[in-house]
Amino acid sequence: MTGNGHDRMAPARTRRPDKWAAVSDAEWDDWRWQLSNRLNSCAELAEVIHLTPDEEAGLRAEGKFRVDITPYFASLIDPDDPDCPVRQQVIPRAGELEGFEAMMRDSLAEDEHSPVPGLVHRYPDRVLMLVTTQCASYCRYCTRSRIVGDPHATFSRQQHDAQIDYIRRTPQVRDVLLSGGDPLTLPHKVLDDLLRRLRDIPHVEIIRIGSRVPVFLPQRITDELVTMLRQYHPLWMNIHVNHPKEITPELGRACAKLADAGIPLGNQSVLLAGVNDHPDTIKKLCHELVKIRVRPYYLYQCDLVQGSGHFRTTIAAGLEIMEALRGHTSGYAIPLYIVDLPGGGGKVPVLPNYLISQSPDRAVFRNFEGYISTYVQPTDYKRPRRTRWTAEPTEEPGQKGVSSLLSGEGMTIKPEGWTGTHMRGRAVEEWVNEHDTPEKIDPAPNAQVASGGNGHTPVWQQVN
């Protein structure tokens, strides 16, 4: 028997609190009913959870980030344990509004990388398209709490038009990620229209959706929704699960529908103190994810936004977790540990150091056990030249970065103002006359520069 007296042949269900014992399965399984009956006040939550004074103060605080919890997700909360990992993610506490060192309103500088409202173009070949400000429930550590959750404001049809027009006019964009808010909270027709218009753009190769709806509201993953989504392949989806407690029969069925429709699924977790910051918890989470055909993708360091102060861990805590995964479980069950750099620097993977040392012909590594071995490198290898089998380069105006140094296109990358600082009073005009431009990058001294492919792309081969 499962909760609420269902017989053995019925699909497994998460047990409901007594508050909803009289609700029919048909109502409970209706995603619109779930949204209409979300909990957000002390009085409503007190019917399901024994609130602590700290939680009551957080719920009554002025200026707090929006609170809304679907009945389904509330049913996962331990009503008696304030340390419940599900509970901590969605119920505010008094300290949530307290500031901390380095706290920022927009820690990833998304607004500074927005050529049109709601569209973030941070990386050369892909954009983030914010299509709504609404979610099924609201995470207390939300990176976009500055714009998410306002029930009276969301992105309009006109703003969607401007976003899509920018993508259409920017041929270097091959990958579009829909996020928000949560795209799967949009009306069916609106989401269908956005996907159709994106798929009509020839240079858009991949469409991705970032959503926590399968976790907060698995009832939304209907046959109708999945049938619509599968029209727009290649379509990928990343969900957001932070703790094994969130992996339920309902989530498993939702993911099965999506996976069976050919939608590859990944998971993005946020490393949260007191929620999932133990190596055994993350390992268990990864194992449970792959069982429902979701590949662990990212483990994020918590961003520097208001509300996240009490959730933040050290980088060392994340590295300890990664040490407990590599070699101790399957490679496809290991996420990348990521720091999304404050100020708009983008995502940077952080790994334990497995390369100990190297010389021109040897590289020394250690494995997860501390076993140390040498890899012998070839001494006659030369960097590759372009041939007719080499893929054509993609345009990345102004964003080639470190790879341009490795390819021999330049010798240095200088911070803004570096040249002027190091002129130490020398006349700018004199320097410009000698060098053509204050920030000119000279070719690598030991490289021969050649043309390849279309005759304009510089490539080089090291002169031995």
C-alpha positions in Angstrom: 0.0 0.0 0.0 1.1 3.6 -0.7 0.0 6.8 1.0 -3.8 7.7 0.9 -4.8 4.0 0.6 -3.9 3.4 -3.0 -3.8 -0.2 -4.0 -0.6 -2.1 -5.1 -1.4 -1.6 -8.8 -1.6 2.2 -8.7 1.4 4.3 -9.6 3.7 5.0 -6.6 2.9 8.4 -5.0 4.5 10.6 -2.5 2.5 10.6 0.7 0.3 13.7 1.1 0.0 15.7 4.4 -3.4 15.5 6.1 -4.3 18.9 4.8 -4.9 17.4 1.3 -6.1 14.0 2.3 -9.6 14.7 0.8 -8.2 16.0 -2.5 -8.9 13.6 -5.3 -6.1 12.2 -7.4 -7.5 13.9 -10.4 -7.2 17.3 -8.7 -3.8 16.6 -7.2 -2.5 15.5 -10.6 -3.7 18.7 -12.3 -0.8 21.1 -12.6 -3.2 24.1 -12.7 -4.7 23.0 -9.3 -1.2 22.7 -7.9 -0.4 26.3 -9.0 -3.7 27.6 -7.7 -3.2 26.1 -4.3 0.4 27.1 -3.5 1.4 28.0 0.0 2.9 31.3 0.9 1.8 32.5 4.3 2.6 31.6 7.9 -1.0 30.4 8.4 -1.0 28.2 5.3 2.4 26.6 6.0 1.5 26.1 9.7 -1.2 23.7 8.6 1.6 21.4 7.1 4.8 22.3 9.0 5.7 23.0 12.6 7.3 26.4 11.9 10.2 27.6 14.0 10.3 31.2 15.3 13.1 31.8 12.8 11.0 30.6 9.9 8.0 32.6 11.2 10.1 35.7 11.3 11.4 35.1 7.8 7.9 34.6 6.4 6.7 37.8 8.0 9.7 39.9 7.0 9.1 43.0 4.9 10.8 43.1 1.5 11.5 39.3 1.4 11.8 37.4 -1.9 8.6 35.9 -3.0 7.4 32.7 -1.3 5.2 30.1 -3.1 5.4 26.4 -2.6 3.3 23.9 -4.6 1.4 21.4 -2.5 3.3 18.6 -4.1 6.7 20.0 -3.2 5.4 20.9 0.3 4.5 17.2 0.7 8.3 16.4 0.5 9.1 18.6 3.6 9.7 16.9 6.9 7.2 18.8 9.1 9.2 18.4 12.3 12.8 18.9 11.3 14.0 22.4 10.5 17.1 20.8 8.9 15.1 19.1 6.2 16.9 19.8 3.0 13.7 20.4 1.0 12.4 22.7 3.7 15.5 24.9 3.8 15.3 25.6 0.0 11.9 27.1 0.0 11.0 28.5 3.4 12.7 31.8 4.3 14.5 32.4 7.6 15.1 35.6 9.5 18.7 35.9 8.4 17.8 35.8 4.7 17.7 39.6 4.4 21.1 40.1 6.1 23.9 41.3 3.9 27.4 39.7 3.6 30.7 40.7 2.2 30.7 40.8 -1.6 26.9 40.5 -1.9 25.6 41.8 -5.2 22.3 42.5 -6.8 23.3 41.1 -10.1 26.4 39.0 -9.2 26.8 37.5 -12.8 26.5 41.0 -14.4 23.7 39.6 -16.7 22.2 43.1 -17.2 25.5 44.3 -18.5 25.6 41.6 -21.1 22.0 42.2 -22.4 21.8 43.7 -25.8 18.0 43.7 -25.6 15.9 43.2 -22.4 15.9 39.7 -21.2 18.6 38.4 -23.5 22.1 37.7 -22.2 24.9 37.3 -24.7 27.9 36.4 -22.5 29.6 33.7 -24.6 30.4 34.0 -28.3 28.1 31.3 -29.8 25.2 31.1 -27.4 22.6 33.3 -25.6 20.5 33.1 -22.6 16.8 34.0 -23.3 14.8 35.0 -20.2 11.2 34.4 -21.2 9.3 34.8 -18.0 9.8 36.0 -14.4 7.5 33.4 -12.9 8.3 30.0 -11.3 6.3 27.1 -9.9 8.0 27.7 -6.5 10.8 30.0 -5.5 14.3 29.0 -4.3 15.6 31.1 -1.4 19.0 31.4 -3.1 17.7 32.5 -6.5 20.4 34.1 -8.7 17.8 36.3 -10.4 15.8 37.3 -7.4 16.2 40.9 -8.6 13.8 40.2 -11.5 12.1 36.9 -10.7 8.8 36.5 -8.7 7.0 39.8 -9.3 3.4 38.6 -10.1 2.7 41.9 -11.9 5.7 41.9 -14.2 7.0 39.5 -16.8 8.5 39.5 -20.3 6.0 40.7 -22.9 5.4 39.6 -26.5 7.2 42.7 -27.7 10.3 41.8 -25.6 10.2 38.2 -26.9 10.1 39.7 -30.4 13.2 41.8 -29.7 15.1 38.9 -28.3 14.3 36.7 -31.3 15.1 39.5 -33.7 18.5 39.9 -32.1 19.2 36.2 -32.4 18.1 36.3 -36.1 20.5 39.2 -36.8 23.4 37.5 -35.0 24.6 34.5 -37.0 27.3 33.5 -34.6 24.6 32.3 -32.2 24.1 28.6 -32.6 22.7 27.7 -29.1 19.8 29.3 -27.3 19.0 28.6 -23.7 15.4 29.4 -22.5 15.2 30.2 -18.8 13.7 32.9 -16.6 11.9 32.3 -14.3 10.8 29.0 -15.6 9.8 28.5 -19.3 7.6 25.5 -18.5 5.3 27.8 -16.5 4.4 29.7 -19.7 1.1 29.0 -21.4 1.3 26.2 -23.9 0.7 28.4 -26.9 3.3 31.0 -25.9 6.1 28.4 -25.4 5.1 26.6 -28.6 5.4 29.9 -30.5 8.8 30.8 -29.0 10.2 27.4 -29.9 8.8 27.5 -33.4 10.2 30.9 -34.1 13.6 29.9 -32.8 13.6 26.7 -34.8 12.9 28.7 -38.0 16.2 30.6 -37.6 18.7 28.6 -39.8 21.8 29.2 -37.7 20.2 28.1 -34.4 21.4 24.6 -34.0 20.4 23.7 -30.5 17.6 24.9 -28.2 17.9 24.2 -24.5 15.4 24.7 -21.7 16.4 25.2 -18.1 13.5 24.2 -15.7 12.8 23.3 -12.2 9.1 22.5 -13.0 9.7 18.7 -13.2 10.9 19.0 -9.6 8.5 21.5 -8.2 5.5 20.5 -10.4 6.0 17.2 -12.2 2.3 17.2 -13.0 3.0 19.9 -15.6 4.9 17.3 -17.7 1.8 16.2 -19.6 1.5 14.1 -22.7 0.3 17.3 -24.5 3.4 19.3 -23.4 5.8 16.5 -24.4 4.2 16.0 -27.8 4.7 19.7 -28.4 8.3 19.8 -27.2 9.4 16.8 -29.4 8.6 18.8 -32.5 11.6 21.1 -32.0 14.6 18.7 -31.8 17.4 18.9 -31.2 16.0 20.1 -27.9 17.8 19.6 -24.6 16.7 20.2 -21.0 18.4 20.7 -17.7 16.5 20.3 -14.5 17.5 21.4 -11.0 17.6 18.8 -8.2 19.7 19.5 -5.1 19.1 16.6 -2.8 18.1 12.9 -3.2 14.9 13.6 -1.2 13.6 15.5 -4.2 13.8 12.4 -6.4 10.3 10.9 -6.2 8.2 8.5 -8.2 6.5 11.6 -9.7 9.8 13.1 -10.8 10.8 9.8 -12.2 7.7 9.5 -14.3 8.1 13.1 -15.6 11.7 12.5 -16.6 10.7 9.2 -18.3 8.2 11.0 -20.5 10.8 13.6 -21.5 13.6 11.1 -22.1 11.3 8.8 -24.1 10.5 11.8 -26.3 14.2 12.0 -27.2 15.0 15.0 -24.9 18.4 14.5 -23.3 18.2 15.5 -19.6 20.9 17.0 -17.4 20.9 18.2 -13.8 22.2 21.4 -12.3 22.6 21.5 -8.6 23.7 24.3 -6.3 26.1 23.5 -3.5 24.2 24.6 -0.4 25.5 24.6 3.2 23.3 22.4 5.4 21.4 21.0 2.4 23.8 19.0 0.2 27.4 19.9 1.2 28.4 16.4 2.3 30.3 14.2 -0.2 28.0 11.2 0.5 24.9 13.4 -0.2 26.1 14.5 -3.6 27.2 11.0 -4.5 23.8 9.6 -3.6 22.1 12.4 -5.6 24.2 11.6 -8.7 23.4 7.9 -8.4 19.7 8.5 -8.1 19.7 10.9 -11.0 21.3 8.5 -13.4 18.7 5.9 -12.4 16.0 8.2 -13.8 18.1 8.9 -16.9 19.3 12.4 -15.9 23.0 13.0 -16.2 24.6 15.2 -13.5 25.8 18.2 -15.4 26.9 21.1 -13.1 27.4 21.5 -9.3 27.4 25.2 -8.9 29.1 27.2 -6.2 26.4 29.5 -4.6 26.2 32.9 -6.2 26.8 36.2 -4.3 23.2 37.3 -4.2 20.9 38.4 -1.4 19.4 35.5 0.5 22.3 33.2 -0.2 24.6 34.2 2.7 23.7 31.3 5.0 23.9 28.8 2.1 27.4 29.6 1.0 30.3 27.1 1.4 34.0 27.4 0.8 35.6 26.3 -2.5 37.5 23.7 -0.4 34.1 22.1 0.5 33.3 21.7 -3.2 36.7 20.2 -4.0 36.4 17.7 -1.2 33.1 16.5 -2.8 34.8 16.2 -6.2 37.6 14.1 -4.6 34.9 11.8 -3.3 33.4 11.3 -6.7 36.2 10.9 -9.2 37.3 7.3 -9.1 34.5 6.4 -6.7 31.7 6.3 -9.1 31.0 6.2 -12.9 32.4 9.1 -14.9 28.9 9.9 -16.4 27.7 10.3 -12.8 30.1 13.1 -12.0 29.1 16.7 -12.5 31.4 19.6 -13.3 32.0 21.7 -10.2 31.5 25.3 -11.4 32.1 28.8 -10.2 30.1 31.4 -12.2 32.6 34.2 -11.8 31.2 37.4 -10.2 31.1 40.4 -12.5 30.2 38.4 -15.6 33.3 36.3 -16.1 31.3 33.2 -16.9 31.5 29.6 -15.7 34.9 28.2 -14.7 35.3 24.5 -13.8 37.2 23.8 -10.6 38.9 20.5 -10.3 41.3 18.8 -7.8 44.9 18.9 -9.2 45.6 15.5 -10.8 48.5 16.8 -13.0 51.4 17.0 -10.5 54.3 18.1 -12.8 55.5 18.0 -16.4 58.7 18.4 -18.5 59.0 18.5 -22.3 58.8 14.7 -22.5 57.0 13.6 -19.3 53.8 14.4 -17.5 53.3 13.1 -13.9 49.8 12.4 -12.6 48.2 11.1 -9.5 44.9 9.3 -9.3 42.1 9.4 -6.7 44.0 6.8 -4.6 47.2 8.8 -4.6 48.8 6.4 -7.1 51.4 8.4 -9.1 52.3 7.6 -12.7 54.2 9.0 -15.6 52.9 9.6 -19.1 55.6 9.7 -21.7 55.0 12.5 -24.3 56.1 12.5 -27.9 59.1 14.7 -28.6 58.5 15.1 -32.3 54.9 16.5 -32.1 54.2 19.7 -33.9 51.1 21.9 -33.5 48.6 21.2 -36.3 48.3 23.2 -39.5 45.0 23.7 -41.2 44.2 21.2 -43.9 41.1 20.6 -46.0 39.8 18.3 -43.3 40.0 20.9 -40.6 36.6 22.4 -39.6 36.2 26.0 -40.5 36.6 28.4 -37.6 33.6 30.2 -36.1 33.6 33.9 -35.7 34.1 35.1 -32.1 34.6 38.8 -32.4 36.7 40.1 -29.4 36.2 36.9 -27.4 38.9 34.5 -28.5 40.7 35.0 -25.2 43.4 32.6 -24.1 42.9 30.3 -27.1 44.2 33.1 -29.4 47.5 33.0 -27.5 47.8 29.2 -27.9 47.1 29.5 -31.6 49.8 32.1 -32.1 47.5 35.0 -33.0 48.9 37.1 -30.2 51.4 37.2 -27.4 49.5 38.9 -24.6 46.1 39.9 -23.3 46.2 43.1 -21.4 43.7 44.4 -18.8 42.0 47.7 -19.7 44.3 50.6 -19.1 47.3 48.4 -18.7 49.4 50.2 -21.4 48.7 53.6 -20.1 49.6 52.7 -16.6 53.0 51.2 -17.6 53.9 54.1 -19.9 54.8 55.9 -16.6 54.2 59.4 -18.0 55.5 58.9 -21.6 53.5 60.8 -24.2 50.6 58.7 -25.5 50.9 60.3 -29.0 54.5 59.3 -29.2 53.7 55.7 -28.3 50.8 55.5 -30.7 52.9 56.8 -33.5 55.4 54.1 -32.9 53.0 51.2 -32.5 49.9 52.1 -34.5 47.6 51.3 -31.6 48.1 51.4 -27.8 46.9 47.9 -27.4 48.6 46.2 -30.4 49.5 42.5 -29.8 52.7 41.4 -31.4 53.0 37.9 -32.9 54.7 35.2 -30.8 58.5 35.5 -31.4 59.1 31.8 -32.1 56.2 31.3 -34.4 55.8 31.3 -38.1 52.4 32.7 -39.1 50.6 31.2 -42.1 47.2 31.3 -43.8 44.9 28.4 -43.9 41.4 27.4 -44.7 39.8 30.5 -46.2 43.2 32.2 -46.5 42.5 34.7 -43.8 42.7 32.8 -40.5 46.1 32.9 -39.0 47.5 29.6 -37.8 50.9 28.7 -36.6 53.4 25.9 -36.1 56.1 26.0 -33.5 59.6 26.3 -35.0 61.8 23.7 -33.4 
